[in-house]
Amino acid sequence: MDEATKKVEATVLEIPRGSDMESVTENKEEAKAAEEGDAGRESKDKERKEDEEEDEGKGGGKREYGDQGDLILCRLSSKRRVTLSEFKGRSLVSIREFYVKDGKEMPSAKGISMTMEQWEAFSMLHLR
């Protein structure tokens, strides 16, 4: 796995940590971040390091792949997930809903696929 792919995977996995993805909204997260200020950011950095150490201790070798062969980075809910895939030689991060057809999970039209450049721009906005 190349360095850019590892960076995207780490960022994607970091976003939902500590959030109830079924009920959280962007405004709630922004308000929480504003209340915590810099002190909250420092404690989150410490939590993130602890989580990374736990992940490393688990072996981290098992990766989950979808029926289409895409690497599943995160399951946001039973129907939504974040995947990393290749299309025409480019790596894409997809946040998409899935449905079951003939026993296989298939991606629906509801979602977005972003190139690495687009994902990096998006992830920078989220970290503000």
Legacy VTK file of the C-alpha trace (Angstrom):
# vtk DataFile Version 3.0
C-alpha trace
ASCII
DATASET POLYDATA
POINTS 128 float
0.000 0.000 0.000
1.492 3.358 -0.986
2.023 6.271 1.404
-0.927 8.335 0.107
-3.303 5.412 0.594
-2.081 4.893 4.161
-2.534 8.600 4.896
-6.099 8.604 3.558
-6.975 5.446 5.469
-5.671 6.912 8.739
-7.619 10.138 8.190
-10.836 8.350 7.270
-10.659 6.133 10.332
-9.963 9.131 12.562
-13.088 11.106 11.605
-15.800 8.944 13.206
-13.831 8.138 16.372
-15.626 9.325 19.441
-18.796 10.264 17.545
-22.184 8.595 17.398
-22.484 8.652 13.608
-26.229 7.943 13.737
-27.066 11.167 15.588
-24.109 13.525 15.246
-24.285 16.602 13.042
-21.580 18.912 11.798
-22.960 21.789 13.869
-22.880 19.711 17.064
-19.280 18.719 16.410
-18.264 22.331 15.689
-19.992 23.559 18.869
-18.299 20.847 20.920
-14.907 21.744 19.445
-15.471 25.445 20.175
-16.388 24.683 23.803
-13.324 22.527 24.328
-10.922 24.980 22.685
-7.217 24.158 22.633
-7.390 22.086 25.839
-9.901 19.779 24.179
-7.690 19.481 21.133
-4.737 18.400 23.299
-6.808 15.733 25.058
-8.108 14.488 21.697
-4.533 14.235 20.404
-3.652 12.141 23.465
-6.721 9.913 22.928
-5.827 9.527 19.247
-2.291 8.380 20.118
-3.687 5.862 22.616
-6.142 4.555 20.019
-3.343 4.206 17.459
-1.246 2.268 19.967
-4.197 -0.039 20.666
-4.718 -0.579 16.928
-1.036 -1.434 16.477
-1.222 -3.884 19.382
-4.126 -5.730 17.768
-1.958 -6.734 14.833
-3.835 -4.581 12.350
-3.219 -7.218 9.667
-6.883 -8.066 9.068
-8.534 -5.898 6.471
-12.143 -6.118 5.405
-13.061 -6.059 1.730
-16.518 -5.578 0.201
-18.193 -7.731 -2.428
-16.830 -5.389 -5.132
-13.249 -5.862 -3.867
-13.015 -2.416 -2.251
-11.184 -1.962 1.039
-13.726 -1.081 3.742
-12.138 1.585 5.910
-15.100 2.245 8.165
-18.707 1.147 8.593
-20.684 4.262 9.513
-23.936 2.324 9.941
-25.465 -0.913 8.709
-26.049 0.642 5.275
-23.266 3.246 5.038
-19.546 2.780 4.752
-16.316 4.426 3.717
-14.303 2.504 1.139
-11.037 2.875 -0.727
-11.032 1.687 -4.334
-9.198 2.005 -7.634
-10.859 3.334 -10.798
-8.949 3.971 -14.018
-5.680 3.896 -12.110
-6.771 6.463 -9.505
-7.456 5.832 -5.830
-10.910 6.945 -4.697
-12.381 7.374 -1.229
-16.124 6.697 -1.294
-18.709 7.469 1.358
-21.762 5.616 0.157
-24.938 3.742 1.046
-25.180 0.056 0.136
-28.079 -2.299 -0.517
-28.319 -6.098 -0.765
-29.051 -7.677 -4.152
-28.886 -11.444 -4.672
-27.019 -11.812 -1.378
-24.314 -9.294 -2.305
-23.848 -5.787 -0.969
-24.008 -3.325 -3.855
-23.223 0.414 -3.825
-26.187 2.718 -4.362
-26.214 6.051 -6.154
-26.473 7.786 -2.764
-22.972 8.844 -1.880
-19.819 10.495 -3.101
-16.480 9.346 -4.469
-13.473 11.630 -4.125
-9.974 11.551 -5.550
-7.065 11.802 -3.121
-6.763 15.540 -3.812
-10.461 16.090 -3.156
-10.327 13.950 -0.010
-7.364 15.911 1.360
-9.228 19.195 0.776
-12.333 17.779 2.477
-10.446 16.391 5.453
-8.749 19.764 6.008
-12.167 21.423 6.228
-13.345 18.851 8.757
-10.387 19.432 11.071
-11.109 23.136 11.569
LINES 1 129
128 0 1 2 3 4 5 6 7 8 9 10 11 12 13 14 15 16 17 18 19 20 21 22 23 24 25 26 27 28 29 30 31 32 33 34 35 36 37 38 39 40 41 42 43 44 45 46 47 48 49 50 51 52 53 54 55 56 57 58 59 60 61 62 63 64 65 66 67 68 69 70 71 72 73 74 75 76 77 78 79 80 81 82 83 84 85 86 87 88 89 90 91 92 93 94 95 96 97 98 99 100 101 102 103 104 105 106 107 108 109 110 111 112 113 114 115 116 117 118 119 120 121 122 123 124 125 126 127
